[in-house]
Amino acid sequence: MGMLGFIHQYPSSVPVLGALVVLLLVYVISSSLISHGNKKNPPGPRPLPLLGNLLQLDLKRPCDSLLKLSKKYGSVFTVYFGPKKVVVLAGYKTVREALVNYGEEFGERDSLLIAQEFNEGHGVLWSNGDSWKEMRRFSLTNLRDYGMGKKACEDKITAECHQLLEVFKKFNGEAFDTTQPMNYAVTNIICSMVYGSRFDYDDPQFTGLVHKLNRRVQLIGSPSVQMYNLFPWMGKWIKDREEYYRMANLIEDQNLGLIKRLEETLNPQMCRGFIDAFMVRQKHLENSGNNNNHFHKKNLMVTVLNLFAAGTETTSTTLRWGLLLMAKYPKLQDQVREEISRVIGTRQVQVEDRKNLPFTDAVIHETQRLANIVPMALPHKTSQDVTFQGYFLKKGTTVCPLLTSVLYDETEWEKPHSFHPAHFLDKDGKFVKRDAFMPFSAGRRICLGESLARMVLFIFFTTLLQHFRFTPSPGVKDEDPRLTPQVGFTLIPPKHKICAVCSKRPPL
């Protein structure tokens, strides 16, 4: 007799069956917490059936909830996001040990459902295996070839920064929102490296692309999309999921048009950017009869979108935090501007100036640390069974390196919750590196655009402070600008306006 037949014949048994199902779920989840023989599992709060520990987590700011739980359960602990078991790593020493010393074991990516559905295992952010290795190697090599970390790239960044200066000047010292111009400027740097050309800030095709890219990042971090990742059957009721796919499809269509135009004018002897280089490699492999390769249109599309996702919103957000912090702490801003004036004067800022601007460099690093743009690194998973710090983690276990616990580690930072540039200065005022400075993550999955981001942050921030003094909107006292970030996959500044007042001494 089938289950449905049993229920039809014995309807009074339905409550009993329901209770048995609940008990079974409790047993399944609880049994997963029991040690396998002598193998010890990480501790954690007791989960509820289906819901796991969701009632104990703030889905708008899960990183804050996990940070609190780490105080109780230690640096390696288990939480259940609904039915999904996640091992959280907290604190500098633990996160570094896992990602660097156990890089192979913790080096796999655990893709979010919504990302997996769109990426289909391609690209560099959410992929694994040979495809990930090939795309990451190719991306790093070609981004370097097209300027990342070189003088050619510095020239592009400088030119784009001057475009941004002109936009700021047009406000004549009146309060404005820096979000759009900052996003346009940073996105254009990626465009020049990927497509081989930049766009005008009033180009509707470009402004639409930037809006959709940023909106997509916000949506993937929304509480409702997080719920969809855990409970896929809820998909038809999740409006943010529908919007995410609409944005993703529009971005893909727009890029297909751009790629087609590049393909029609492709000259293998004079590659203009990343896409040209990819198509040249693709044609070479096809002509050699290698049909079992990872160089195809879908991988190109996803990799390009990954480069934009990783290299634009995070960098522009960090710069916006930097200007907001300068407005909030005018005395520190004066120190930065004095150092820039003394060392550089009115000439063009160059990357090599960094070594002679220790205080400015310290302020940039402290902005990255305190702003904590990506508080939870993209999820990892174990590539094999591993015993880590005495705990057993099965192959395929989802792992969350809690970067906020590294950047705010009370054992590593003297004033972890304050804006304190002295974190990066010695007693003589010279810049010092800190091992616990890990905003780009670490190990095999460290951000592939780190060197580019560092160049952009330094040239943009230093040049902007060279030309302008930043103050809060009229009527807002220096100490009043709020620093509570908005909800999203990345922590963006609260909505605000700022005044950019031109320096008395004009640039050369």
SEDREN-66346 format. One record per residue (C-alpha): residue number from 0; residue in one letter; x, y, z. Coordinates in pm, 1 decimal. Each point is the difference from the previous one (the first is absolute). Layout:
N
seq / type / east / north / up
NUM / A / X / Y / Z;
...
END
This chain:
508
seq / type / east / north / up
0 / M / 0.0 / 0.0 / 0.0;
1 / G / 142.5 / 342.4 / -97.3;
2 / M / 24.4 / 293.0 / 241.5;
3 / L / -292.6 / 181.2 / -164.4;
4 / G / -212.8 / -314.5 / 20.4;
5 / F / 92.2 / -38.2 / 367.2;
6 / I / -104.2 / 357.2 / 77.3;
7 / H / -328.1 / -39.8 / -192.4;
8 / Q / -88.9 / -319.5 / 186.8;
9 / Y / 116.6 / 121.9 / 342.2;
10 / P / -52.1 / 379.3 / 6.1;
11 / S / 26.2 / 11.1 / 378.8;
12 / S / 363.0 / -101.9 / -33.9;
13 / V / 102.7 / 323.6 / -178.6;
14 / P / 95.5 / 187.0 / 323.0;
15 / V / 204.7 / -301.5 / 107.2;
16 / L / 176.7 / -10.7 / -334.7;
17 / G / 68.9 / 373.3 / 25.2;
18 / A / 155.0 / -47.6 / 342.4;
19 / L / 209.8 / -287.0 / -131.6;
20 / V / 127.0 / 215.2 / -288.5;
21 / V / 99.1 / 276.3 / 242.7;
22 / L / 175.3 / -250.5 / 225.8;
23 / L / 182.2 / -141.4 / -300.0;
24 / L / 119.2 / 346.3 / -102.6;
25 / V / 119.1 / 69.0 / 353.8;
26 / Y / 184.9 / -329.9 / -1.3;
27 / V / 163.1 / 64.6 / -339.7;
28 / I / 126.0 / 343.9 / 100.0;
29 / S / 98.7 / -99.1 / 352.8;
30 / S / 180.5 / -311.4 / -118.3;
31 / S / 215.8 / 213.2 / -225.5;
32 / L / 130.9 / 169.9 / 312.0;
33 / I / 103.9 / -327.4 / 161.2;
34 / S / 366.6 / -88.7 / -39.5;
35 / H / 82.6 / -262.3 / -260.4;
36 / G / 175.9 / -251.5 / 220.8;
37 / N / 281.2 / 194.6 / 160.3;
38 / K / -33.1 / 285.9 / -250.1;
39 / K / -107.8 / 321.6 / 165.9;
40 / N / -230.1 / 244.9 / -177.8;
41 / P / 15.3 / 376.6 / 58.5;
42 / P / -237.9 / 122.7 / 271.6;
43 / G / -287.6 / 238.2 / -59.0;
44 / P / -352.9 / 97.7 / 101.4;
45 / R / -260.4 / -276.8 / -15.0;
46 / P / -195.6 / 22.5 / -327.4;
47 / L / -375.1 / -29.4 / -48.0;
48 / P / -145.0 / -234.0 / -263.8;
49 / L / 2.1 / 161.8 / -346.7;
50 / L / 67.7 / 346.3 / 141.6;
51 / G / 336.7 / -91.4 / 147.1;
52 / N / 134.6 / 309.6 / 179.8;
53 / L / -176.4 / 259.0 / -215.6;
54 / L / -195.3 / 135.5 / 296.1;
55 / Q / 330.2 / 81.1 / 169.6;
56 / L / 138.9 / 187.6 / -301.0;
57 / D / -66.8 / 349.0 / -129.4;
58 / L / -32.2 / -66.6 / -373.8;
59 / K / 51.9 / 369.9 / -70.9;
60 / R / 337.5 / -11.2 / 176.1;
61 / P / 91.7 / -368.9 / 38.1;
62 / C / 366.7 / 90.1 / 52.5;
63 / D / -88.7 / 176.8 / 326.8;
64 / S / -193.3 / -304.0 / 124.1;
65 / L / 285.3 / -235.6 / -89.0;
66 / L / 250.5 / 227.9 / 172.3;
67 / K / -204.7 / -20.4 / 321.1;
68 / L / -26.4 / -377.8 / -27.0;
69 / S / 378.6 / -25.6 / -37.8;
70 / K / 37.2 / 159.9 / 343.9;
71 / K / -195.2 / -290.0 / 147.4;
72 / Y / 103.2 / -297.9 / -211.9;
73 / G / 355.4 / 84.8 / -99.2;
74 / S / 187.4 / 54.6 / -323.7;
75 / V / -135.3 / -312.3 / -173.8;
76 / F / -371.5 / -63.9 / 43.7;
77 / T / -305.8 / -131.9 / -180.9;
78 / V / -323.4 / 177.1 / -90.1;
79 / Y / -292.3 / -114.3 / -210.7;
80 / F / -136.4 / 240.1 / -258.1;
81 / G / -330.8 / -181.9 / -24.0;
82 / P / 90.3 / -359.2 / -89.7;
83 / K / 348.5 / 100.8 / -121.0;
84 / K / 290.2 / -71.9 / 231.6;
85 / V / 269.8 / 268.2 / -1.5;
86 / V / 329.3 / -1.6 / 190.4;
87 / V / 104.7 / 354.4 / 89.4;
88 / L / 364.7 / 101.2 / 40.7;
89 / A / 61.0 / 304.1 / 221.3;
90 / G / 307.0 / 199.4 / 99.1;
91 / Y / 319.8 / 75.8 / -188.8;
92 / K / 202.4 / -304.3 / 105.0;
93 / T / -274.8 / -249.3 / -81.4;
94 / V / -101.3 / 155.2 / -333.5;
95 / R / 360.5 / 29.6 / -116.4;
96 / E / 85.9 / -354.0 / 108.3;
97 / A / -294.8 / -138.0 / -196.4;
98 / L / 37.0 / 204.5 / -319.0;
99 / V / 380.6 / 2.2 / -18.9;
100 / N / 140.2 / -300.6 / 189.6;
101 / Y / -293.9 / -222.5 / -102.4;
102 / G / -52.3 / 175.3 / -333.5;
103 / E / -63.7 / -317.5 / -198.4;
104 / E / -245.9 / -145.9 / 250.3;
105 / F / -200.6 / 325.4 / 33.9;
106 / G / 51.6 / 119.2 / -357.4;
107 / E / -327.0 / -105.1 / -163.9;
108 / R / -282.9 / 248.1 / -60.8;
109 / D / -349.4 / -76.3 / 130.1;
110 / S / -223.2 / 174.7 / -249.8;
111 / L / -321.8 / 169.6 / 104.9;
112 / L / -300.6 / -151.4 / -176.7;
113 / I / -92.1 / 320.3 / -182.0;
114 / A / 358.4 / 44.5 / -121.2;
115 / Q / 27.2 / -364.2 / -102.1;
116 / E / -319.1 / 19.1 / -206.6;
117 / F / 131.1 / 293.4 / -201.0;
118 / N / 373.4 / -82.4 / -17.8;
119 / E / -41.6 / -374.9 / -59.9;
120 / G / 343.9 / -69.2 / 147.9;
121 / H / 183.7 / 249.2 / -222.0;
122 / G / 203.7 / 313.4 / 72.7;
123 / V / 247.1 / 65.3 / 281.5;
124 / L / -208.6 / 87.8 / 305.6;
125 / W / -235.9 / -295.1 / 44.2;
126 / S / 173.7 / -278.5 / -193.8;
127 / N / 224.9 / -290.3 / 97.2;
128 / G / 229.7 / -254.4 / -159.0;
129 / D / 179.6 / 31.6 / -332.0;
130 / S / -229.8 / 272.8 / -131.9;
131 / W / 72.2 / 223.4 / 300.5;
132 / K / 375.0 / -63.2 / -20.5;
133 / E / 7.7 / 76.1 / -372.4;
134 / M / -211.5 / 314.8 / 23.6;
135 / R / 182.9 / 138.1 / 304.3;
136 / R / 340.7 / -62.9 / -158.7;
137 / F / -109.0 / 156.6 / -328.1;
138 / S / -165.4 / 298.0 / 173.5;
139 / L / 303.9 / 78.7 / 213.1;
140 / T / 240.9 / -31.3 / -291.9;
141 / N / -201.3 / 215.3 / -236.6;
142 / L / -101.1 / 266.3 / 250.4;
143 / R / 371.7 / 40.9 / 66.2;
144 / D / 69.5 / 10.3 / -373.7;
145 / Y / -256.7 / 277.0 / -36.8;
146 / G / 142.7 / 210.5 / 274.3;
147 / M / -91.3 / -129.8 / 346.6;
148 / G / 291.5 / 104.2 / 218.9;
149 / K / 182.5 / 173.8 / -285.9;
150 / K / 56.2 / 357.2 / -116.9;
151 / A / -255.6 / -39.5 / -278.2;
152 / C / -266.3 / -76.6 / 256.3;
153 / E / 112.4 / 289.7 / 217.7;
154 / D / -46.2 / 236.2 / -294.0;
155 / K / -355.2 / -126.4 / -53.9;
156 / I / -82.2 / 42.8 / 367.8;
157 / T / 146.2 / 350.1 / 3.3;
158 / A / -193.2 / 103.6 / -310.9;
159 / E / -325.7 / -133.3 / 145.9;
160 / C / 68.9 / 173.3 / 329.6;
161 / H / 28.3 / 332.4 / -181.8;
162 / Q / -340.1 / -62.6 / -157.9;
163 / L / -135.0 / -47.8 / 351.7;
164 / L / 165.1 / 322.1 / 118.8;
165 / E / -187.0 / 194.4 / -268.2;
166 / V / -330.1 / -148.7 / 115.4;
167 / F / 70.5 / 95.5 / 361.9;
168 / K / 95.2 / 355.0 / -102.0;
169 / K / -336.3 / 52.5 / -171.3;
170 / F / -175.5 / -4.3 / 337.7;
171 / N / 189.0 / 316.8 / 101.7;
172 / G / 36.6 / -106.9 / 361.3;
173 / E / -370.4 / -83.6 / 44.0;
174 / A / -106.3 / -328.1 / 159.2;
175 / F / -45.9 / -296.9 / -234.9;
176 / D / -23.2 / -378.5 / 4.4;
177 / T / 331.3 / -156.3 / -107.3;
178 / T / -152.5 / -339.2 / -83.3;
179 / Q / -59.8 / 33.9 / -374.0;
180 / P / 316.1 / 184.1 / -107.4;
181 / M / 218.0 / -228.5 / 212.1;
182 / N / -166.0 / -310.8 / -142.9;
183 / Y / 38.2 / 131.2 / -354.9;
184 / A / 368.1 / 79.9 / 43.0;
185 / V / 97.1 / -334.4 / 154.3;
186 / T / -214.6 / -201.5 / -242.5;
187 / N / 165.5 / 177.2 / -292.4;
188 / I / 340.2 / -127.7 / 109.5;
189 / I / -129.8 / -357.3 / -21.8;
190 / C / -163.8 / 83.2 / -334.7;
191 / S / 329.7 / 123.1 / -142.4;
192 / M / 171.4 / -323.8 / 101.2;
193 / V / -282.8 / -234.0 / -103.9;
194 / Y / -134.8 / 168.3 / -314.6;
195 / G / 304.5 / 208.5 / -86.2;
196 / S / -185.4 / 332.3 / 26.3;
197 / R / -180.0 / 222.9 / 250.4;
198 / F / -344.2 / 164.9 / -16.4;
199 / D / -126.9 / 352.2 / 52.5;
200 / Y / -180.5 / 49.4 / 329.9;
201 / D / -315.7 / 112.3 / -182.8;
202 / D / -7.9 / -301.2 / -235.1;
203 / P / -337.2 / -166.8 / 77.9;
204 / Q / 135.6 / -342.9 / -92.1;
205 / F / 280.9 / 43.4 / 251.8;
206 / T / -207.7 / 154.3 / 280.2;
207 / G / -257.8 / -275.3 / -40.0;
208 / L / 270.1 / -266.1 / 24.0;
209 / V / 143.8 / 152.0 / 318.8;
210 / H / -343.5 / 21.6 / 161.2;
211 / K / -81.7 / -361.7 / -80.7;
212 / L / 340.3 / -126.2 / 119.5;
213 / N / -35.0 / 175.9 / 335.9;
214 / R / -363.2 / -100.5 / 42.2;
215 / R / 91.8 / -364.1 / -62.3;
216 / V / 259.7 / 9.0 / 278.9;
217 / Q / -257.5 / 149.7 / 239.4;
218 / L / -261.6 / -261.8 / -89.2;
219 / I / 226.2 / -299.9 / 52.4;
220 / G / 50.7 / 113.8 / 360.2;
221 / S / -367.1 / 72.3 / 75.3;
222 / P / -168.7 / -205.5 / 275.9;
223 / S / -264.7 / -129.9 / -242.2;
224 / V / 259.8 / -132.5 / -247.5;
225 / Q / 185.8 / -158.3 / 290.8;
226 / M / -322.5 / -180.1 / 90.4;
227 / Y / -38.2 / -117.5 / -359.7;
228 / N / 354.0 / -143.7 / 6.6;
229 / L / -101.7 / -205.0 / 304.5;
230 / F / -356.8 / -85.7 / -99.5;
231 / P / -23.7 / -13.7 / -382.2;
232 / W / -371.0 / -89.7 / 10.0;
233 / M / -63.6 / 358.6 / 114.7;
234 / G / 130.6 / 134.0 / -331.5;
235 / K / -333.3 / 97.0 / -157.8;
236 / W / -74.9 / 231.3 / 294.5;
237 / I / 339.8 / 171.5 / 3.8;
238 / K / -24.2 / 324.1 / -201.4;
239 / D / 369.4 / 77.6 / 53.7;
240 / R / 84.4 / -326.9 / -175.8;
241 / E / -207.0 / 102.8 / -302.3;
242 / E / 170.3 / 338.4 / -8.1;
243 / Y / 343.0 / -162.5 / 33.5;
244 / Y / -62.2 / -216.3 / -307.9;
245 / R / -144.2 / 293.2 / -190.7;
246 / M / 311.9 / 205.8 / 75.5;
247 / A / 229.7 / -292.2 / -80.8;
248 / N / -168.0 / -63.6 / -335.3;
249 / L / 9.8 / 367.6 / -96.4;
250 / I / 371.1 / 19.4 / 91.1;
251 / E / 68.5 / -316.0 / -201.5;
252 / D / -187.9 / 132.2 / -304.7;
253 / Q / 189.5 / 328.9 / 14.4;
254 / N / 335.4 / -176.8 / 26.8;
255 / L / -86.7 / -234.9 / -284.7;
256 / G / -47.0 / 306.3 / -218.7;
257 / L / 332.9 / 146.8 / 109.2;
258 / I / 178.5 / -333.0 / -50.8;
259 / K / -151.7 / -39.2 / -347.9;
260 / R / 128.7 / 342.0 / -107.3;
261 / L / 345.5 / -81.6 / 136.7;
262 / E / -4.0 / -333.6 / -182.1;
263 / E / -87.2 / 168.4 / -330.4;
264 / T / 299.5 / 233.2 / 29.4;
265 / L / 240.4 / -246.2 / 162.7;
266 / N / 366.1 / 22.1 / -100.1;
267 / P / 195.3 / -289.2 / 158.8;
268 / Q / 321.5 / 199.6 / -33.4;
269 / M / -134.2 / 298.7 / 196.3;
270 / C / -218.6 / -111.1 / 289.8;
271 / R / -181.7 / 293.9 / 158.7;
272 / G / -89.2 / -165.4 / 328.3;
273 / F / -99.9 / -313.1 / 189.7;
274 / I / -286.2 / -98.8 / -232.8;
275 / D / 220.8 / 19.7 / -310.1;
276 / A / 263.1 / -217.7 / 167.3;
277 / F / -264.3 / -254.6 / 100.0;
278 / M / -140.3 / -20.6 / -354.8;
279 / V / 348.4 / -42.5 / -147.1;
280 / R / 68.0 / -290.0 / 239.8;
281 / Q / -340.7 / -148.4 / -76.6;
282 / K / 58.0 / 6.8 / -378.1;
283 / H / 349.8 / -143.2 / 38.7;
284 / L / -129.6 / -296.8 / 199.7;
285 / E / -284.9 / -58.1 / -244.7;
286 / N / 235.7 / 8.4 / -297.8;
287 / S / 230.1 / -250.2 / 170.6;
288 / G / -292.4 / -239.8 / 40.5;
289 / N / -17.1 / 30.4 / 378.6;
290 / N / -373.5 / -25.5 / 63.3;
291 / N / 32.8 / -92.5 / 366.2;
292 / N / 98.5 / 342.9 / 130.7;
293 / H / -141.6 / 270.0 / 226.7;
294 / F / 26.2 / 286.2 / -248.3;
295 / H / -356.9 / 48.2 / -118.5;
296 / K / -259.0 / 279.9 / -6.7;
297 / K / -167.6 / -89.6 / 330.0;
298 / N / 328.8 / -7.8 / 188.3;
299 / L / 101.5 / 330.6 / -158.3;
300 / M / -331.0 / 160.8 / 98.3;
301 / V / 5.1 / -121.4 / 359.3;
302 / T / 368.3 / 84.3 / 49.1;
303 / V / -52.4 / 354.9 / -130.2;
304 / L / -294.8 / 52.2 / 234.3;
305 / N / 206.9 / -142.8 / 286.6;
306 / L / 275.5 / 253.1 / -72.2;
307 / F / -251.1 / 284.2 / 17.5;
308 / A / -161.2 / -136.5 / 316.0;
309 / A / 333.3 / -41.9 / 177.7;
310 / G / 171.6 / 313.4 / -121.9;
311 / T / -251.2 / 284.5 / -6.4;
312 / E / -253.5 / 19.7 / 281.1;
313 / T / 245.3 / -93.8 / 275.5;
314 / T / 262.9 / 253.2 / -109.3;
315 / S / -242.2 / 287.6 / -56.4;
316 / T / -165.5 / -77.0 / 334.5;
317 / T / 335.6 / 12.4 / 179.0;
318 / L / 73.3 / 340.6 / -154.3;
319 / R / -339.6 / 131.5 / 107.1;
320 / W / 67.7 / -120.3 / 353.9;
321 / G / 337.7 / 175.0 / -13.8;
322 / L / -149.3 / 338.8 / -92.0;
323 / L / -274.1 / -38.3 / 260.8;
324 / L / 258.3 / -76.0 / 268.0;
325 / M / 206.4 / 301.6 / -102.5;
326 / A / -308.0 / 219.9 / 37.9;
327 / K / -69.7 / -153.1 / 339.8;
328 / Y / 357.8 / 38.6 / 125.3;
329 / P / 120.3 / 339.6 / -135.5;
330 / K / 321.4 / 2.9 / 207.1;
331 / L / 110.9 / -327.7 / -156.5;
332 / Q / -97.1 / 137.1 / -341.2;
333 / D / 219.8 / 304.0 / 63.9;
334 / Q / 292.6 / -230.8 / 79.3;
335 / V / -51.5 / -188.3 / -325.4;
336 / R / -24.4 / 317.0 / -205.1;
337 / E / 306.3 / 150.4 / 169.6;
338 / E / 207.5 / -309.6 / -77.4;
339 / I / -115.4 / -2.9 / -363.1;
340 / S / 75.2 / 370.5 / -38.4;
341 / R / 344.7 / -37.0 / 156.9;
342 / V / 107.0 / -310.1 / -193.4;
343 / I / -175.4 / 40.4 / -334.6;
344 / G / -107.2 / 360.1 / -22.4;
345 / T / -206.9 / 59.3 / -312.4;
346 / R / 155.8 / -255.7 / -234.8;
347 / Q / -180.7 / -318.6 / -103.1;
348 / V / -23.1 / -274.2 / 263.8;
349 / Q / 186.2 / -319.1 / -93.8;
350 / V / -9.2 / -349.9 / 148.4;
351 / E / 366.7 / 27.5 / 97.5;
352 / D / -95.9 / 291.1 / 230.7;
353 / R / -160.7 / -249.1 / 238.1;
354 / K / 327.5 / -72.3 / 181.2;
355 / N / 40.0 / 370.7 / 77.3;
356 / L / -357.5 / 46.7 / 123.0;
357 / P / -16.0 / -228.5 / 305.5;
358 / F / -286.9 / 180.7 / 173.1;
359 / T / -213.7 / 13.1 / -314.7;
360 / D / 69.5 / -368.9 / -62.4;
361 / A / -92.6 / -78.2 / 361.1;
362 / V / -330.4 / 187.3 / -37.4;
363 / I / -85.0 / -198.8 / -315.5;
364 / H / 78.5 / -330.3 / 172.0;
365 / E / -194.3 / 95.7 / 310.3;
366 / T / -296.5 / 94.1 / -218.1;
367 / Q / 7.5 / -346.8 / -156.1;
368 / R / 27.5 / -161.7 / 342.3;
369 / L / -274.1 / 194.1 / 175.7;
370 / A / -238.5 / 14.5 / -297.7;
371 / N / 13.2 / -379.9 / -13.2;
372 / I / -153.1 / 0.1 / -348.7;
373 / V / -34.4 / -380.0 / -33.1;
374 / P / -56.0 / -119.4 / 359.3;
375 / M / -54.7 / -362.0 / -103.0;
376 / A / 228.9 / -136.0 / -269.6;
377 / L / -173.0 / -189.7 / -278.4;
378 / P / -78.9 / -345.8 / 142.7;
379 / H / 261.3 / -273.2 / -25.6;
380 / K / -39.3 / -375.8 / 32.1;
381 / T / 238.8 / -275.4 / 93.3;
382 / S / 150.7 / -190.6 / -292.2;
383 / Q / 62.1 / -308.8 / 217.5;
384 / D / -46.7 / -129.8 / 352.8;
385 / V / 214.6 / 209.6 / 232.0;
386 / T / 75.4 / 27.1 / 370.6;
387 / F / 49.2 / 365.4 / 85.5;
388 / Q / 84.3 / 126.9 / 350.2;
389 / G / -118.6 / -333.1 / 140.1;
390 / Y / -336.4 / 4.8 / -182.9;
391 / F / -106.6 / -230.9 / -280.5;
392 / L / -146.1 / 152.9 / -316.9;
393 / K / -136.4 / -230.5 / -267.5;
394 / K / 74.8 / 53.5 / -368.9;
395 / G / -247.6 / 249.2 / -144.2;
396 / T / -62.4 / 184.5 / 327.9;
397 / T / -93.3 / 365.2 / -57.1;
398 / V / 250.2 / 232.1 / 169.5;
399 / C / -44.7 / 370.0 / 73.4;
400 / P / 321.9 / 197.8 / 64.9;
401 / L / -130.6 / 291.9 / 207.6;
402 / L / 220.0 / 284.7 / -126.4;
403 / T / -161.3 / 251.4 / 234.8;
404 / S / 138.7 / -202.2 / 292.0;
405 / V / 348.1 / 40.9 / -150.1;
406 / L / -22.6 / 372.4 / -70.0;
407 / Y / -151.1 / 61.8 / 346.4;
408 / D / 204.6 / -262.2 / 188.7;
409 / E / 54.5 / 143.8 / 348.4;
410 / T / 322.5 / -197.8 / 41.4;
411 / E / 147.8 / 153.9 / -316.9;
412 / W / -121.8 / 361.3 / -0.6;
413 / E / 46.9 / 254.5 / 276.6;
414 / K / -328.3 / 180.3 / -73.7;
415 / P / -193.6 / -242.6 / -222.5;
416 / H / -328.0 / 192.5 / -7.0;
417 / S / 144.9 / 349.0 / -45.5;
418 / F / 144.8 / 183.2 / -299.4;
419 / H / 362.5 / -6.4 / 108.6;
420 / P / 259.4 / 43.4 / -281.3;
421 / A / 277.5 / -53.4 / 257.0;
422 / H / -76.7 / -371.7 / -37.6;
423 / F / 224.2 / 19.3 / -308.1;
424 / L / 273.2 / 230.2 / 132.6;
425 / D / 300.1 / -67.2 / 222.6;
426 / K / 125.8 / 234.5 / 270.4;
427 / D / 199.3 / 193.7 / -260.6;
428 / G / -301.8 / 52.3 / -224.4;
429 / K / 111.8 / -252.4 / -262.3;
430 / F / -254.8 / -226.3 / -165.7;
431 / V / -11.7 / -358.0 / 130.2;
432 / K / -178.6 / -298.5 / -148.5;
433 / R / -235.4 / -195.3 / 223.6;
434 / D / -51.4 / -372.3 / -53.9;
435 / A / -361.5 / 26.1 / 112.5;
436 / F / -78.1 / 245.3 / -281.3;
437 / M / -197.3 / -239.7 / -218.1;
438 / P / -275.6 / 188.5 / -189.3;
439 / F / 77.6 / -193.0 / -320.2;
440 / S / -20.5 / -337.4 / 179.9;
441 / A / 302.5 / -233.8 / -27.1;
442 / G / 129.3 / -322.5 / -147.8;
443 / R / -102.4 / -155.4 / -331.0;
444 / R / -318.3 / 205.6 / -21.6;
445 / I / 150.0 / 339.7 / 77.7;
446 / C / -151.5 / 275.8 / -215.4;
447 / L / 170.7 / -14.2 / -340.9;
448 / G / -41.1 / 376.3 / -42.2;
449 / E / 180.9 / 94.0 / 323.1;
450 / S / 292.0 / 178.2 / -168.2;
451 / L / -234.9 / 195.3 / -227.5;
452 / A / -222.9 / 98.3 / 292.8;
453 / R / 300.2 / 120.8 / 199.5;
454 / M / 114.7 / 219.5 / -289.0;
455 / V / -346.4 / 148.3 / -51.6;
456 / L / -51.4 / 67.6 / 370.1;
457 / F / 334.7 / 174.4 / 38.8;
458 / I / -9.6 / 216.2 / -313.6;
459 / F / -367.6 / 96.3 / 35.7;
460 / F / 6.2 / 71.4 / 373.5;
461 / T / 327.5 / 192.1 / -7.0;
462 / T / -91.6 / 202.9 / -308.1;
463 / L / -343.8 / 89.8 / 139.0;
464 / L / 150.1 / 115.5 / 330.3;
465 / Q / 264.0 / 195.0 / -191.6;
466 / H / -267.4 / 200.4 / -181.5;
467 / F / -288.6 / 20.7 / 248.6;
468 / R / -85.3 / 34.9 / 365.1;
469 / F / -304.2 / -209.8 / 87.6;
470 / T / -261.9 / 118.0 / 249.5;
471 / P / -344.2 / -123.6 / 106.9;
472 / S / -315.2 / 148.7 / -147.9;
473 / P / -90.3 / 343.9 / 142.2;
474 / G / -178.8 / -39.2 / 330.5;
475 / V / 175.3 / -328.7 / 76.9;
476 / K / 275.4 / 30.7 / 257.9;
477 / D / 335.8 / -165.5 / -66.6;
478 / E / -60.4 / -259.6 / 267.8;
479 / D / -353.7 / -81.3 / -116.1;
480 / P / 30.8 / -195.5 / -328.6;
481 / R / -126.3 / -349.7 / 78.4;
482 / L / 222.5 / -296.1 / -77.0;
483 / T / -260.4 / -278.1 / 24.6;
484 / P / 17.2 / -186.3 / -333.7;
485 / Q / -298.0 / -89.4 / -215.1;
486 / V / -106.8 / -361.6 / -36.0;
487 / G / 134.2 / -197.9 / -295.6;
488 / F / 258.1 / -254.0 / -110.6;
489 / T / 254.2 / 275.8 / 54.2;
490 / L / -18.9 / 260.4 / 276.5;
491 / I / -61.0 / 329.9 / -177.5;
492 / P / -4.7 / 339.6 / 176.1;
493 / P / -331.2 / 142.0 / 119.3;
494 / K / -162.6 / 242.3 / -241.2;
495 / H / 171.4 / 334.9 / 32.1;
496 / K / 117.5 / 307.2 / -185.4;
497 / I / 337.1 / 160.7 / 28.0;
498 / C / 164.0 / 329.4 / -101.8;
499 / A / 318.6 / 2.5 / -209.3;
500 / V / 161.7 / 341.0 / 46.1;
501 / C / 280.0 / 78.5 / -245.4;
502 / S / 345.1 / 66.1 / 145.6;
503 / K / 109.6 / 361.2 / -5.8;
504 / R / 313.1 / -91.9 / -193.1;
505 / P / -103.4 / -127.1 / -346.1;
506 / P / 175.1 / -304.0 / -150.5;
507 / L / 256.6 / 42.9 / -277.2;
END
